[in-house]
């Protein structure tokens, strides 16, 4: 395994709202993130993994938004967007498999109308859980 980065922050989506809640740790199983409103739905897209580079990109345009605003579940300090579908990443006890690039979300325009265009290919990647476990802030990230 190759060490590629670190988990910077973790988020879950609150039931019946669009609010995200920052967590110190999350538990994942093959249905997604336990406690997240998307748990058990679209397991191929159950986790959104985002690089800090996405925030750096929009900050270059004087756009300031708090981490978690891009809808990510896991923010890391490594840019995995180039990794092919099927690549596996380990964080904590869990192993995630990249399933697809994140699609463009127009709702990000609520922060700034330029964001959807700026992050067209740089918002994140979706992953599914192939090995359940706990993921914590500061966990090392490995390419399996």
The 8 nearest C-alpha neighbors of each residue, nearest first, counted from 0:
[[1, 143, 142, 141, 2, 89, 88, 3],
 [0, 2, 142, 141, 3, 143, 140, 4],
 [1, 3, 141, 140, 4, 142, 0, 139],
 [4, 2, 141, 140, 1, 77, 142, 5],
 [5, 3, 140, 77, 76, 139, 2, 75],
 [4, 6, 139, 140, 75, 137, 138, 76],
 [5, 7, 75, 137, 136, 138, 8, 74],
 [8, 6, 75, 74, 136, 137, 5, 76],
 [9, 7, 74, 136, 6, 73, 10, 75],
 [8, 10, 73, 22, 72, 21, 74, 23],
 [11, 9, 21, 72, 20, 22, 19, 73],
 [10, 12, 35, 20, 19, 72, 13, 21],
 [13, 11, 19, 35, 36, 18, 20, 14],
 [12, 14, 18, 16, 19, 36, 35, 11],
 [13, 15, 36, 16, 12, 35, 17, 18],
 [14, 16, 13, 17, 36, 18, 12, 35],
 [17, 15, 18, 14, 13, 12, 19, 36],
 [16, 18, 19, 12, 13, 15, 14, 70],
 [19, 17, 16, 13, 12, 20, 14, 11],
 [18, 20, 12, 11, 13, 10, 17, 21],
 [19, 21, 10, 11, 22, 12, 18, 13],
 [20, 22, 10, 9, 19, 11, 23, 8],
 [21, 23, 9, 24, 10, 20, 25, 11],
 [24, 22, 136, 135, 9, 21, 25, 8],
 [25, 23, 135, 22, 134, 136, 9, 133],
 [26, 24, 134, 133, 27, 135, 22, 32],
 [25, 27, 133, 132, 33, 32, 134, 28],
 [28, 26, 32, 131, 31, 132, 33, 133],
 [27, 29, 131, 30, 31, 128, 32, 132],
 [28, 30, 128, 31, 129, 131, 27, 127],
 [31, 29, 39, 28, 42, 38, 32, 45],
 [32, 30, 45, 38, 28, 27, 29, 42],
 [33, 31, 27, 35, 38, 26, 34, 28],
 [32, 34, 35, 27, 26, 38, 31, 28],
 [33, 35, 32, 36, 38, 11, 13, 12],
 [36, 34, 11, 12, 37, 38, 32, 33],
 [35, 37, 14, 38, 12, 13, 34, 15],
 [36, 38, 35, 40, 39, 45, 31, 12],
 [39, 37, 31, 35, 40, 36, 30, 32],
 [38, 40, 30, 37, 42, 31, 41, 45],
 [41, 39, 37, 38, 42, 45, 30, 31],
 [40, 42, 43, 44, 45, 39, 37, 30],
 [41, 43, 45, 44, 30, 40, 127, 31],
 [44, 42, 127, 41, 45, 98, 126, 125],
 [45, 43, 125, 42, 41, 126, 46, 127],
 [44, 46, 42, 31, 127, 43, 41, 126],
 [47, 45, 126, 125, 44, 72, 48, 127],
 [48, 46, 125, 71, 72, 124, 123, 49],
 [47, 49, 73, 124, 123, 71, 74, 72],
 [50, 48, 123, 74, 71, 73, 122, 75],
 [49, 51, 78, 52, 75, 74, 53, 77],
 [50, 52, 53, 76, 54, 75, 74, 55],
 [53, 51, 55, 50, 54, 56, 78, 76],
 [54, 52, 56, 51, 55, 50, 121, 122],
 [53, 55, 56, 52, 57, 51, 58, 66],
 [56, 54, 52, 58, 53, 57, 59, 51],
 [57, 55, 53, 54, 59, 58, 52, 60],
 [56, 58, 59, 60, 54, 62, 55, 53],
 [59, 57, 62, 61, 55, 60, 56, 63],
 [58, 60, 57, 56, 61, 55, 62, 54],
 [61, 59, 58, 57, 62, 56, 63, 113],
 [62, 60, 58, 59, 63, 57, 56, 64],
 [63, 61, 58, 60, 57, 64, 59, 111],
 [62, 64, 58, 61, 65, 57, 54, 110],
 [65, 63, 68, 62, 66, 110, 54, 58],
 [66, 64, 68, 67, 63, 54, 69, 110],
 [65, 67, 68, 64, 69, 54, 74, 8],
 [66, 68, 69, 70, 71, 65, 10, 19],
 [69, 67, 70, 66, 65, 64, 71, 107],
 [70, 68, 67, 71, 107, 122, 66, 49],
 [71, 69, 68, 67, 72, 47, 19, 12],
 [70, 72, 47, 73, 69, 67, 48, 49],
 [71, 73, 10, 47, 9, 11, 46, 48],
 [72, 74, 9, 48, 71, 8, 49, 10],
 [75, 73, 49, 8, 7, 50, 6, 48],
 [74, 76, 6, 50, 7, 77, 5, 51],
 [75, 77, 51, 4, 50, 5, 7, 78],
 [78, 76, 4, 75, 50, 79, 3, 51],
 [77, 79, 50, 80, 52, 76, 51, 81],
 [80, 78, 81, 82, 77, 50, 124, 49],
 [81, 79, 82, 78, 124, 123, 121, 100],
 [80, 82, 79, 83, 78, 100, 84, 124],
 [81, 83, 79, 80, 86, 84, 97, 85],
 [84, 82, 86, 85, 81, 97, 80, 99],
 [83, 85, 97, 98, 86, 99, 82, 96],
 [84, 86, 97, 96, 83, 98, 87, 82],
 [87, 85, 97, 84, 96, 83, 82, 88],
 [86, 88, 96, 143, 95, 142, 85, 97],
 [87, 89, 142, 95, 141, 143, 94, 96],
 [90, 88, 94, 141, 93, 140, 95, 142],
 [91, 89, 140, 93, 134, 138, 139, 92],
 [90, 92, 134, 93, 138, 133, 89, 135],
 [93, 91, 132, 133, 90, 134, 94, 131],
 [94, 92, 132, 131, 130, 90, 91, 89],
 [93, 95, 89, 130, 88, 129, 128, 90],
 [96, 94, 128, 88, 127, 87, 129, 126],
 [95, 97, 87, 126, 127, 85, 86, 98],
 [98, 96, 126, 84, 85, 86, 125, 99],
 [97, 99, 126, 84, 125, 43, 85, 96],
 [100, 98, 125, 124, 84, 97, 101, 126],
 [101, 99, 124, 125, 102, 123, 80, 98],
 [102, 100, 124, 123, 125, 99, 122, 103],
 [101, 103, 104, 100, 119, 120, 122, 123],
 [102, 104, 119, 115, 105, 101, 118, 120],
 [105, 103, 106, 107, 115, 102, 108, 119],
 [104, 106, 107, 115, 108, 103, 109, 114],
 [107, 105, 108, 104, 109, 115, 110, 103],
 [106, 108, 105, 109, 110, 115, 104, 114],
 [107, 109, 112, 111, 106, 110, 105, 114],
 [108, 110, 107, 111, 106, 112, 105, 114],
 [111, 109, 108, 107, 112, 64, 114, 68],
 [112, 110, 108, 113, 109, 114, 107, 62],
 [111, 113, 108, 114, 109, 110, 115, 107],
 [114, 112, 111, 116, 115, 117, 108, 57],
 [113, 115, 117, 116, 112, 111, 108, 118],
 [116, 114, 118, 117, 105, 119, 113, 107],
 [115, 117, 119, 114, 118, 113, 103, 112],
 [118, 116, 114, 115, 119, 113, 57, 56],
 [119, 117, 121, 122, 115, 120, 116, 114],
 [118, 120, 116, 103, 117, 121, 115, 122],
 [121, 119, 118, 122, 103, 101, 100, 102],
 [120, 122, 118, 123, 119, 53, 80, 117],
 [123, 121, 118, 53, 120, 49, 101, 119],
 [124, 122, 49, 101, 48, 121, 47, 100],
 [123, 125, 100, 101, 48, 47, 99, 80],
 [126, 124, 47, 44, 99, 46, 98, 101],
 [125, 127, 97, 98, 96, 46, 44, 95],
 [126, 128, 43, 96, 95, 45, 42, 44],
 [127, 129, 95, 29, 130, 94, 28, 96],
 [128, 130, 94, 95, 29, 127, 96, 131],
 [131, 129, 94, 93, 128, 132, 28, 95],
 [132, 130, 28, 93, 27, 128, 29, 129],
 [133, 131, 93, 92, 27, 26, 130, 134],
 [132, 134, 26, 92, 25, 91, 93, 27],
 [135, 133, 91, 25, 24, 90, 26, 93],
 [136, 134, 24, 138, 23, 137, 25, 133],
 [135, 137, 6, 138, 8, 7, 23, 24],
 [138, 136, 6, 5, 7, 135, 139, 8],
 [139, 137, 6, 135, 136, 5, 91, 90],
 [138, 140, 5, 4, 90, 137, 6, 141],
 [141, 139, 4, 90, 5, 3, 89, 2],
 [142, 140, 2, 89, 1, 3, 88, 143],
 [141, 143, 88, 1, 0, 87, 89, 2],
 [142, 0, 87, 88, 141, 89, 1, 86]]
